[in-house]
Structure formats: structure tokens, C-alpha cells
Amino acid sequence: MKRIINGCEVQWASERVFAERQNPPNYGYLFDVSADRKRIVKCTHLPAIGEEFDNTNAERFEMDARQAVEEFLRQEREANRVQT
């Protein structure tokens, strides 16, 4: 399921979580998560399509994406708890 959280579009990408900023620059962030899906293990920055990669700006926006993914994981756990 895709959700908009903290200015990011967040969704599952196989066993990872992908977060993309909704406002320019549209950086993407791919997060590896733990097997129990409770915590972030690693983050990879992906440049916006058609733009040069600027690591300074990407790192600046990573905190927003990280918070969005943490909230996404929390919501996913709660949704799974309600279904069972």
C-alpha cells in the first residue's frame, strides 16, 4: 500500500521500503528494514530523474524520509495486528 507521510510517498519495494519526496527536488530513498520490519537497517539515496546527484541536499532531506518510513512501518504493523 502506498501512503503519503511527512511530504513523502512511501511504499513497499519488495522487502525494502521506498520513499520519494513529493516536492522538488524529488529525491528517492530506499530503506532496508529488519526482518521483523520494526527498524531501518540501511538507507540508499537515489537521485531525482533528470537531475545531477547532489549528496548535500539528499542528506538534508533524508531525515524527513526516515521519519516517514518509521511511521509507515508503525502503520503497517498496526494494520497487520488489526487483521489477525
C-alpha positions as CSV (number, residue, x, y, z in Angstrom):
1,M,0.0,0.0,0.0
2,K,1.2,3.5,-0.9
3,R,0.9,6.2,1.8
4,I,1.8,9.9,1.9
5,I,3.6,10.7,5.1
6,N,5.7,13.7,6.1
7,G,5.8,15.0,2.5
8,C,7.0,11.6,1.1
9,E,5.2,9.0,-0.9
10,V,6.1,5.7,0.9
11,Q,5.5,2.2,-0.3
12,W,6.9,-1.3,-0.2
13,A,9.6,-2.2,-2.8
14,S,9.9,-6.0,-2.4
15,E,11.4,-6.4,1.1
16,R,12.5,-2.8,1.2
17,V,10.6,0.5,1.7
18,F,10.9,3.2,-0.9
19,A,10.2,6.9,0.0
20,E,10.1,9.7,-2.6
21,R,9.8,13.4,-1.8
22,Q,6.7,14.9,-3.2
23,N,8.2,18.3,-3.7
24,P,11.3,19.2,-5.7
25,P,13.9,18.0,-5.6
26,N,12.2,14.6,-5.8
27,Y,14.9,12.5,-4.2
28,G,14.2,8.9,-3.6
29,Y,15.4,6.8,-0.6
30,L,15.5,3.1,-0.5
31,F,15.4,1.7,3.0
32,D,16.5,-1.8,4.0
33,V,14.5,-2.9,7.1
34,S,15.0,-5.6,9.7
35,A,13.4,-9.0,9.2
36,D,10.7,-8.2,11.8
37,R,10.1,-4.9,9.9
38,K,10.5,-2.8,13.1
39,R,13.6,-0.8,12.3
40,I,15.6,0.7,9.5
41,V,18.9,-1.0,8.8
42,K,20.3,1.0,5.9
43,C,19.4,3.9,3.6
44,T,20.4,4.5,0.0
45,H,19.8,7.9,-1.7
46,L,18.6,7.8,-5.3
47,P,18.9,11.0,-7.4
48,A,15.8,12.6,-8.9
49,I,15.3,11.6,-12.5
50,G,16.9,14.1,-14.9
51,E,18.9,15.8,-12.1
52,E,22.5,15.6,-11.1
53,F,23.1,13.9,-7.8
54,D,23.8,16.4,-5.0
55,N,24.6,14.4,-1.9
56,T,24.4,17.5,0.3
57,N,20.7,18.1,-0.4
58,A,19.9,14.4,-0.4
59,E,21.3,14.0,3.1
60,R,19.5,17.1,4.2
61,F,16.1,15.6,3.3
62,E,16.9,12.1,4.5
63,M,15.7,12.8,8.0
64,D,12.2,13.6,6.6
65,A,12.2,10.4,4.6
66,R,13.5,8.3,7.5
67,Q,10.7,9.6,9.8
68,A,8.1,8.9,7.1
69,V,9.4,5.3,6.7
70,E,9.4,4.8,10.5
71,E,5.8,5.9,10.6
72,F,4.9,3.8,7.6
73,L,6.4,0.7,9.4
74,R,4.4,1.5,12.5
75,Q,1.2,1.8,10.5
76,E,1.9,-1.4,8.7
77,R,2.4,-3.3,12.0
78,E,-0.8,-1.9,13.4
79,A,-2.8,-2.8,10.2
80,N,-1.5,-6.3,10.4
81,R,-2.4,-6.6,14.1
82,V,-6.0,-5.5,13.4
83,Q,-6.3,-8.1,10.6
84,T,-5.2,-11.0,12.7
